[in-house]
């Protein structure tokens, strides 16, 4: 049973932020917080996980909604990444369309490489792209998820863009593979998980790249424009290297 009902959560957020809010709860496993301040009332789409958010998380979220915080507060980010054990995502058994070949990246090939390089082939999961990336810019987005009941990794389609380097996508797959060795009952990002994650040779580079490209990861994907940018960049590189 969640700590708060929808109406109680709405009341708390309005009281703490001083804003009038139109709240929609979602079950999206990739996008947790989306809101726009351009209209009144403030339109907020929030993952149901926040029905169990503690007071310090609600306070931080309210500061963000009121404009006192300009980006996702660390308390909110930590709650999304490491929810309490009793409110971890419970996976529903359902049929999924497994599609690993995207516009730019093949997840099956990347998983196979990661599995052989880091896990000696011991990872026994399927991998698929998640639902279509949001058509809106969002405030907080999860890049991947592991579903214990189904033994499936889903990767956010926002990573299926030509600007996303394959090594960063491989690091995200490695992250989710680590979850496949957990029981699903404890904290998902406990000390052992964090230690295993930091052993990846690209850990520091991946953290820096994600911070430097947060706008790319949270804005609405523009695949056609991005593809032409990459093609133009390659063309210019070829011309600069041409032996005149």
C-alpha positions in Angstrom: 0.0 0.0 0.0 1.6 3.3 -1.0 2.3 5.9 1.6 0.2 8.5 -0.1 -2.9 8.5 -2.3 -2.9 10.5 -5.5 -4.9 13.3 -3.9 -2.6 13.4 -0.9 0.5 13.6 -3.1 -1.1 16.5 -5.1 -2.0 18.4 -1.9 1.5 18.0 -0.5 3.2 19.2 -3.7 0.9 22.2 -4.1 1.4 23.2 -0.4 5.2 22.8 -0.5 5.7 24.5 -3.9 3.1 27.2 -3.7 1.9 26.3 -7.2 -1.4 25.1 -8.6 -0.7 21.7 -10.2 -2.5 19.4 -12.6 -1.1 15.9 -11.8 -1.0 12.8 -13.9 0.5 9.6 -12.5 2.2 7.2 -14.9 3.8 3.8 -14.9 6.5 4.8 -17.3 9.7 2.9 -16.5 11.9 5.4 -18.4 10.5 8.9 -17.8 9.8 9.7 -14.2 9.2 13.5 -14.0 7.9 15.7 -16.8 6.4 19.2 -16.2 5.9 22.5 -17.9 5.6 25.9 -16.3 4.4 27.7 -19.4 0.7 27.2 -18.5 -1.4 27.5 -15.4 -2.0 25.2 -13.7 1.5 23.6 -13.8 1.2 20.4 -15.7 3.1 17.5 -14.0 3.4 13.9 -15.1 4.9 11.8 -12.3 5.8 8.2 -12.0 3.7 6.3 -9.4 6.9 5.5 -7.5 6.5 9.0 -5.9 3.5 7.9 -4.0 6.0 6.4 -1.6 8.5 9.3 -1.7 9.7 10.5 1.8 9.3 14.1 2.9 12.8 15.1 1.9 12.2 14.0 -1.6 8.8 15.8 -1.8 10.5 18.9 -0.5 13.2 18.8 -3.2 10.7 18.0 -5.9 8.5 21.0 -4.7 11.6 23.3 -4.9 12.2 22.2 -8.4 8.5 22.7 -9.4 8.5 26.2 -7.9 11.7 27.2 -9.8 13.9 27.4 -6.8 15.9 24.5 -8.2 17.0 24.8 -11.8 17.7 21.1 -12.5 16.8 17.8 -11.0 17.7 17.9 -7.3 20.1 15.2 -6.0 17.4 13.9 -3.5 15.0 13.3 -6.4 17.7 11.7 -8.6 18.8 9.4 -5.7 15.2 8.3 -5.1 14.7 7.5 -8.7 18.0 5.6 -8.9 17.8 3.8 -5.6 14.2 3.6 -4.3 13.6 2.0 -0.9 13.5 -1.8 -1.0 9.7 -2.0 -0.3 8.8 0.2 -3.3 11.2 -1.1 -5.9 9.6 -1.6 -9.3 7.4 -4.8 -9.4 7.5 -6.1 -12.9 4.4 -7.3 -14.5 4.4 -10.5 -16.5 3.4 -9.5 -20.0 4.3 -10.2 -23.5 6.9 -7.9 -25.0 7.8 -7.3 -28.5 11.6 -7.9 -28.5 13.3 -5.6 -31.0 17.0 -5.1 -30.5 17.8 -3.5 -33.9 17.3 0.3 -33.7 17.8 3.2 -36.1 21.5 3.5 -35.2 22.4 0.8 -32.7 22.0 -3.0 -32.5 21.4 -3.9 -28.8 21.8 -7.7 -29.3 25.3 -7.2 -30.7 26.3 -4.8 -27.9 24.9 -7.1 -25.2 26.9 -10.0 -26.6 30.1 -8.0 -26.5 29.5 -6.8 -23.0 28.5 -10.2 -21.8 31.6 -11.9 -23.2 34.0 -9.1 -22.2 32.9 -8.5 -18.6 30.7 -11.5 -17.5 32.2 -14.5 -19.3 28.9 -15.1 -21.0 27.0 -15.6 -17.7 24.3 -13.0 -18.4 21.2 -14.8 -19.5 18.8 -12.1 -20.4 17.0 -10.7 -23.4 17.4 -7.0 -24.5 15.0 -4.7 -26.3 14.4 -1.0 -27.0 11.7 0.4 -24.8 8.6 2.3 -25.9 9.1 5.2 -28.3 10.9 8.1 -26.7 8.8 10.9 -25.4 7.8 13.5 -28.0 8.3 16.1 -25.3 11.3 17.5 -23.6 11.4 15.9 -20.1 13.1 16.8 -16.8 14.3 13.4 -15.7 14.7 10.2 -17.7 15.9 6.7 -16.9 18.2 5.3 -19.6 17.6 1.6 -18.9 15.8 -0.9 -16.7 16.1 -4.5 -15.8 12.8 -6.5 -15.2 13.5 -9.3 -12.7 10.3 -11.3 -13.4 11.0 -11.4 -17.1 14.8 -11.4 -17.3 14.6 -8.5 -19.8 16.7 -5.4 -20.2 14.9 -2.4 -21.8 16.9 0.5 -23.1 15.4 4.0 -23.5 15.1 4.8 -27.3 16.6 8.2 -26.6 19.9 6.4 -26.8 19.2 5.2 -30.3 20.5 8.4 -31.9 23.6 9.0 -34.0 25.1 11.4 -31.5 25.1 8.7 -28.8 28.5 7.0 -28.8 28.3 3.2 -28.8 30.7 3.0 -25.8 28.3 5.0 -23.7 25.4 2.7 -24.8 27.6 -0.3 -23.9 28.2 1.1 -20.5 24.4 1.5 -19.9 24.0 -2.1 -20.9 26.7 -3.1 -18.5 24.9 -1.2 -15.8 21.7 -3.2 -16.4 23.5 -6.5 -16.7 24.8 -6.0 -13.1 21.2 -5.8 -11.9 20.5 -9.3 -13.4 22.8 -10.8 -10.7 20.8 -9.2 -7.9 17.9 -10.8 -6.0 15.5 -8.0 -6.6 14.8 -7.6 -2.9 17.5 -5.3 -1.6 18.5 -1.8 -2.6 19.3 -1.9 -6.4 22.2 0.5 -6.1 23.9 -0.8 -3.0 27.6 -0.5 -2.2 28.5 -3.8 -4.0 26.6 -2.6 -7.1 28.4 0.8 -7.0 31.8 -0.9 -6.6 31.1 -3.3 -9.5 29.9 -0.3 -11.6 33.1 1.7 -10.9 35.3 -1.2 -12.1 34.1 -0.6 -15.7 37.0 1.1 -17.5 34.7 3.7 -19.0 32.9 4.6 -15.7 34.5 8.1 -15.2 34.2 8.9 -18.9 30.5 7.8 -18.9 29.7 10.0 -15.9 31.3 13.0 -17.5 29.7 12.4 -20.9 26.2 12.1 -19.3 26.6 15.3 -17.4 27.9 17.2 -20.4 25.1 15.9 -22.7 22.1 16.0 -20.3 20.2 18.2 -22.7 20.6 15.6 -25.5 19.3 12.9 -23.2 16.2 14.8 -21.9 15.1 16.7 -25.0 12.8 15.4 -27.7 14.8 13.3 -30.2 15.1 14.8 -33.7 16.4 11.8 -35.6 16.4 13.3 -39.1 18.2 16.5 -38.0 20.7 14.5 -36.0 21.5 12.1 -38.8 22.3 15.0 -41.2 24.6 16.6 -38.6 26.6 13.4 -38.3 26.8 13.0 -42.1 27.9 16.6 -42.4 30.6 16.1 -39.7 31.9 13.0 -41.4 32.0 14.8 -44.8 34.0 17.7 -43.4 36.3 15.3 -41.6 37.0 13.5 -44.9 37.6 16.8 -46.7 40.1 18.0 -44.0 42.0 14.8 -44.3 42.0 14.8 -48.1 45.7 14.8 -49.4 45.7 17.9 -51.5 
